[in-house]
Amino acid sequence: MSISNIPDPVKFILWAKAAGRCQYEGCPKILYLEDFTKAEFNQAYTAHIIADVPTGPRGDAVLSKKLKKDISNLMLLCDAHHRLIDKVDIAGHPVERLCEMKQRHEKRMELLTAIQESKRSHVLMYGANIGKHETPLTKSEAHLAMIPERYPAEANPLELGMKASSLEDRNEIFWKVEEEHLQTRFQQRVSPLKGTHEVQHFSVFAMAPQPLLIRLGTLLSDLYPADVYQRHREPATWKWQDKADVEDFELIEPTDKSGIPALVFALSATINDDRITTALENKASIWKVMVSKPGNNFLRKKDLLEKFRMRTRHLLNEIKAHHGEYANIHVFPAMPVSTAIEFGRVWMPKADLPLIIYDQNSGTGGFTKAIEIKNK
């Protein structure tokens, strides 16, 4: 334990640099607020990285005396982590590790407290069961993906998903229940912010069956300024990457445009035409969006998602021009989550044809109708 009397000005600066939180990595503890009663009082310890005496933890014959009141050698810690580094596990906390913790924490606090109003964004999270699997979404991963381009407007996200649902997407009632719940939650939590809250931007993180993601996109539309994020598998993050194997999308038009318009997104997997003609009883005119290397991890760069928006917007116009104003577009998606949402966002209810969205499910034997989205 420290035997030095740290000057108050040094303590004040340390508190400011730490933003009143424990500087041990991964510890979010607020050091002026008691967890249960919420009483406000000082719970912080001013800990030395290099002990203020040579015989103390990480002590040094020369540096202990020289740095005993130097802020670069001081950390703000909670009781548990103060005891951990000075008594329980001294060997596991060398000088280099503690210095790195301090520097990373102070740099992060500096970034967060320098947020410009224009860079704040509402974190919108939506999850629904995919088959028998729940879709875990964490606000910590979302926050890491946003920073430093955007910063969370509030501590907690706007969550739209249904908690602990026992329904699976092979059940017909699943789509009705989930769509109604999504619309209701959107109207309750997102719509009231439009034009009234000081922050008008949204950062969207979603993992759900693709018809529901498209529906979420239509609710957002382009009326809500938003950044849509993609969950990557390697590395496992929502943060956009610098490199990608795919540079653009390929659009394939049908030679015979007299049939029922089918829009196929063969992006995360290939979709053979016979699966579409089976679903539409051999009456389909298939419009297809493809990439050179379909798969789950090709969409790694943000600018590729922007290209998808432009290509899809053009394609919706082309389909309407060839099939007329009274047709429905039958949508067969195998696509990354971000493209499903952005497809919904670029669709315009007053200008585009209605959508009938299908879902591929082995439990139902192929593509089956999931959600219909009507125009106005």
C-alpha positions in Angstrom: 0.0 0.0 0.0 1.1 3.6 -0.6 2.8 5.6 2.1 3.0 8.8 0.1 0.8 11.8 0.5 -0.3 12.6 -3.1 -1.0 16.3 -3.6 -4.6 17.2 -4.2 -4.0 18.8 -7.6 -2.5 15.6 -8.8 -5.4 13.6 -7.5 -7.9 16.0 -9.2 -6.1 15.6 -12.6 -6.1 11.8 -12.1 -9.8 11.7 -11.4 -10.4 13.8 -14.5 -8.3 11.6 -16.8 -10.0 8.5 -15.4 -13.5 10.1 -15.7 -14.3 8.8 -12.2 -14.0 5.1 -13.3 -11.7 2.2 -12.3 -8.8 2.1 -14.8 -8.3 -1.7 -14.6 -9.0 -3.2 -18.0 -12.6 -4.3 -18.4 -13.8 -2.8 -15.1 -16.6 -0.3 -15.6 -17.0 0.6 -11.9 -18.0 4.2 -11.2 -15.9 5.2 -8.2 -18.2 7.8 -6.7 -21.4 5.8 -6.8 -22.3 2.9 -4.5 -23.8 0.0 -6.6 -27.0 -0.8 -4.6 -28.0 2.3 -2.7 -26.7 4.7 -5.3 -25.2 6.8 -2.5 -22.5 9.1 -3.8 -19.1 9.1 -2.0 -15.4 8.5 -2.8 -14.6 4.8 -3.2 -11.4 5.2 -5.2 -7.8 4.3 -4.4 -4.9 6.1 -5.9 -2.5 3.2 -6.7 1.1 3.3 -7.7 2.3 1.4 -10.7 5.9 1.5 -9.5 5.6 1.4 -5.7 6.6 4.6 -3.8 9.2 2.5 -1.8 11.7 0.1 -3.4 10.4 -2.8 -1.3 6.8 -2.3 -2.4 5.0 -3.9 -5.4 7.1 -3.3 -8.6 9.4 -1.1 -6.5 12.7 0.3 -7.9 15.7 1.6 -6.2 15.7 4.8 -8.2 12.3 5.2 -9.7 10.2 4.7 -6.6 11.3 8.0 -5.1 11.4 9.8 -8.4 7.8 8.9 -9.5 6.0 8.6 -6.2 3.9 11.7 -6.9 4.1 11.7 -10.7 0.7 11.3 -12.3 2.2 9.0 -15.0 2.8 6.5 -12.3 -0.6 6.7 -10.7 -3.9 4.8 -11.4 -7.4 5.3 -10.1 -8.7 1.8 -9.0 -11.6 0.3 -7.2 -10.9 -1.6 -3.9 -10.9 -5.1 -5.5 -8.4 -4.2 -8.3 -6.2 -2.2 -6.0 -5.9 -5.3 -3.8 -5.4 -7.6 -6.8 -2.4 -5.7 -8.3 -0.7 -4.9 -4.9 -1.4 -8.1 -2.9 -3.1 -11.0 -4.6 -1.3 -11.1 -8.0 1.7 -8.8 -8.1 3.6 -11.1 -10.5 0.7 -11.0 -13.0 0.7 -7.2 -13.0 4.1 -6.0 -14.2 4.8 -2.3 -14.8 4.3 -2.6 -18.6 0.8 -4.1 -18.3 -0.4 -1.5 -15.8 1.0 1.4 -17.9 -0.8 0.0 -20.9 -4.1 -0.3 -19.0 -3.8 3.3 -17.8 -2.9 4.7 -21.2 -5.7 2.8 -23.0 -8.3 3.9 -20.4 -7.3 7.6 -20.5 -7.2 7.6 -24.3 -10.7 6.1 -24.4 -12.1 8.6 -21.9 -10.5 11.5 -23.9 -12.2 10.2 -27.1 -15.6 9.8 -25.4 -15.6 13.1 -23.7 -14.7 14.9 -26.9 -17.8 13.7 -28.8 -19.4 16.2 -31.1 -23.1 16.4 -31.1 -23.2 15.6 -34.8 -21.4 12.3 -34.2 -23.9 10.9 -31.7 -26.2 8.1 -32.8 -29.0 6.0 -31.4 -28.0 2.4 -31.2 -30.8 0.3 -32.7 -30.6 -3.5 -32.1 -33.0 -6.1 -33.5 -32.8 -9.9 -33.1 -35.2 -12.7 -33.8 -34.8 -16.5 -33.8 -33.2 -18.1 -36.8 -34.4 -21.6 -36.8 -33.9 -23.0 -33.3 -31.1 -20.5 -32.6 -31.4 -17.2 -30.7 -29.3 -14.3 -32.1 -27.1 -12.8 -29.4 -26.5 -9.1 -29.8 -24.4 -7.1 -27.3 -24.2 -3.4 -26.9 -20.5 -3.5 -26.1 -19.8 -5.0 -29.6 -22.0 -2.4 -31.2 -20.3 0.4 -29.4 -16.9 -0.8 -30.4 -18.0 -1.0 -34.0 -19.2 2.6 -34.1 -16.3 4.4 -32.4 -14.7 6.7 -33.5 -16.9 7.5 -36.5 -20.0 7.6 -34.3 -20.7 7.5 -30.5 -23.8 6.1 -28.6 -26.4 8.8 -27.9 -27.5 6.8 -24.7 -26.0 4.2 -22.5 -28.6 1.6 -23.5 -29.7 0.7 -27.1 -33.2 0.8 -28.6 -34.0 -2.9 -28.6 -36.8 -4.1 -30.9 -36.6 -7.8 -30.7 -39.0 -10.2 -28.9 -37.4 -11.6 -25.7 -37.3 -15.4 -25.0 -39.6 -16.3 -28.0 -40.3 -20.0 -28.3 -41.5 -19.6 -31.9 -39.4 -20.9 -34.8 -39.3 -19.6 -38.4 -40.7 -22.9 -39.8 -44.0 -22.1 -38.2 -46.4 -19.9 -40.2 -47.5 -18.0 -37.1 -43.9 -17.0 -36.5 -43.9 -14.4 -39.3 -47.2 -12.8 -38.3 -46.2 -12.5 -34.6 -42.7 -11.3 -35.3 -43.7 -8.8 -37.9 -46.5 -7.3 -35.7 -44.1 -7.1 -32.7 -41.4 -5.4 -34.8 -43.9 -2.8 -36.1 -45.2 -2.1 -32.7 -41.8 -1.8 -31.1 -40.6 0.5 -33.9 -43.7 2.7 -33.4 -43.1 2.8 -29.6 -39.4 3.3 -29.5 -38.1 4.8 -32.8 -40.9 6.7 -34.4 -41.3 9.2 -31.4 -37.7 10.2 -31.8 -38.2 11.4 -35.4 -37.9 15.2 -35.5 -38.1 15.6 -31.7 -34.9 14.2 -30.3 -31.7 16.2 -30.5 -30.0 13.2 -32.1 -31.5 12.1 -35.4 -29.0 9.5 -36.5 -29.3 5.7 -36.0 -26.7 2.9 -36.0 -28.4 -0.4 -36.8 -27.2 -3.8 -35.6 -29.5 -6.7 -36.5 -29.5 -10.5 -36.8 -32.8 -12.2 -37.8 -34.4 -14.1 -40.6 -34.0 -12.2 -43.8 -37.7 -11.3 -44.5 -37.8 -9.6 -41.0 -34.6 -7.7 -41.8 -36.1 -6.5 -45.0 -39.2 -5.4 -43.1 -37.1 -3.5 -40.6 -35.4 -1.7 -43.5 -38.8 -0.6 -44.9 -39.7 0.8 -41.5 -36.5 2.8 -41.4 -36.6 3.7 -45.1 -34.4 6.7 -46.0 -36.5 8.9 -43.7 -34.2 7.9 -40.8 -30.5 8.7 -41.4 -28.7 5.5 -40.5 -25.6 3.4 -40.7 -26.3 -0.3 -41.1 -23.6 -2.6 -39.8 -22.6 -6.1 -40.9 -21.6 -8.9 -38.6 -18.3 -10.5 -39.8 -17.2 -14.0 -39.1 -13.5 -13.6 -39.4 -12.6 -11.5 -37.5 -15.7 -11.8 -35.3 -16.7 -8.1 -35.2 -19.3 -5.6 -36.5 -16.6 -3.1 -37.4 -16.1 -2.5 -41.1 -12.8 -3.9 -42.6 -10.4 -2.3 -45.0 -10.1 -5.1 -47.6 -12.6 -7.3 -49.4 -12.5 -10.1 -52.0 -15.5 -8.7 -53.9 -15.6 -5.3 -55.5 -19.1 -5.1 -57.0 -22.4 -6.8 -57.7 -23.5 -8.4 -60.9 -27.1 -7.9 -62.1 -28.6 -10.5 -64.5 -31.9 -9.8 -66.3 -34.2 -12.5 -67.6 -34.4 -13.0 -71.4 -38.2 -13.5 -71.1 -39.8 -10.7 -69.1 -43.4 -11.8 -69.6 -43.6 -14.0 -66.4 -44.0 -13.2 -62.7 -41.1 -11.0 -61.6 -38.8 -12.9 -59.2 -35.9 -11.0 -57.6 -33.2 -13.4 -56.4 -30.4 -12.3 -54.1 -27.7 -15.0 -54.5 -25.1 -13.3 -52.3 -24.4 -15.5 -49.3 -25.2 -18.7 -51.2 -26.0 -19.7 -54.7 -29.7 -20.2 -55.7 -30.5 -22.4 -58.6 -33.3 -21.3 -60.9 -35.3 -24.5 -60.5 -35.9 -23.6 -56.8 -37.6 -20.4 -58.0 -39.6 -21.9 -60.8 -40.8 -24.6 -58.3 -42.1 -21.9 -55.9 -43.7 -19.9 -58.7 -45.0 -22.9 -60.8 -42.7 -22.3 -63.8 -44.1 -18.8 -64.4 -41.1 -16.8 -63.2 -39.0 -14.1 -64.9 -35.9 -14.2 -62.8 -33.9 -11.1 -62.0 -30.8 -11.9 -60.1 -28.2 -10.1 -58.0 -24.9 -12.0 -57.6 -21.3 -11.7 -56.6 -18.2 -13.4 -57.9 -17.6 -15.2 -54.6 -20.9 -15.8 -52.7 -20.5 -16.6 -49.0 -21.2 -15.4 -45.5 -18.1 -13.2 -45.2 -17.7 -11.4 -48.5 -19.3 -8.0 -47.4 -16.4 -6.6 -45.4 -16.2 -3.0 -46.7 -18.7 -0.2 -46.1 -18.4 1.2 -49.7 -19.6 -2.2 -51.1 -22.8 -1.8 -49.2 -23.2 1.6 -50.8 -22.8 0.0 -54.2 -25.5 -2.5 -53.3 -27.9 0.3 -52.5 -27.3 2.0 -55.9 -27.5 -1.2 -57.9 -30.7 -2.3 -56.1 -32.4 1.1 -56.5 -31.8 0.9 -60.2 -33.0 -2.7 -60.4 -36.3 -1.9 -58.7 -37.0 0.8 -61.4 -36.1 -1.7 -64.2 -38.4 -4.4 -62.9 -41.3 -1.9 -62.7 -40.6 -0.6 -66.1 -40.8 -4.1 -67.7 -43.6 -5.7 -65.6 -45.9 -2.7 -65.1 -47.5 -1.1 -62.1 -49.8 -3.9 -61.1 -47.2 -6.7 -60.6 -45.8 -8.0 -57.3 -42.1 -8.7 -56.9 -41.4 -12.1 -55.4 -38.2 -11.8 -53.4 -35.9 -14.8 -52.8 -33.1 -13.7 -50.4 -29.8 -15.4 -49.6 -27.9 -12.3 -48.4 -25.9 -10.7 -45.6 -27.9 -9.0 -42.9 -26.9 -5.5 -43.8 -27.9 -5.9 -47.5 -31.3 -7.3 -46.4 -31.9 -4.1 -44.3 -30.6 -1.8 -47.0 -32.8 -3.5 -49.6 -35.8 -2.6 -47.4 -34.5 1.0 -47.0 -34.2 1.7 -50.7 -37.6 0.3 -51.4 -40.1 3.2 -51.7 -43.7 2.5 -50.7 -45.2 5.1 -53.1 -43.1 4.4 -56.1 -42.1 0.7 -56.1 -44.0 -2.5 -56.6 -45.3 -4.5 -53.6 -43.0 -7.2 -52.2 -43.7 -10.8 -51.5 -40.7 -12.1 -49.5 -39.9 -15.8 -49.3 -37.8 -17.7 -46.7 -35.7 -20.8 -47.4 -36.4 -23.3 -44.6 -35.5 -27.0 -44.7 -38.3 -27.7 -42.3 -40.9 -26.5 -44.8 -39.2 -28.0 -47.9 -37.8 -25.0 -49.8 -38.8 -21.4 -50.3 -42.2 -20.5 -48.8 -44.0 -17.1 -48.5 -43.1 -15.3 -45.3 -44.0 -11.6 -45.4 -45.9 -9.4 -47.8 -45.1 -5.7 -48.0 -47.7 -3.6 -49.8 -47.1 -0.2 -51.4 -49.3 2.9 -50.9 
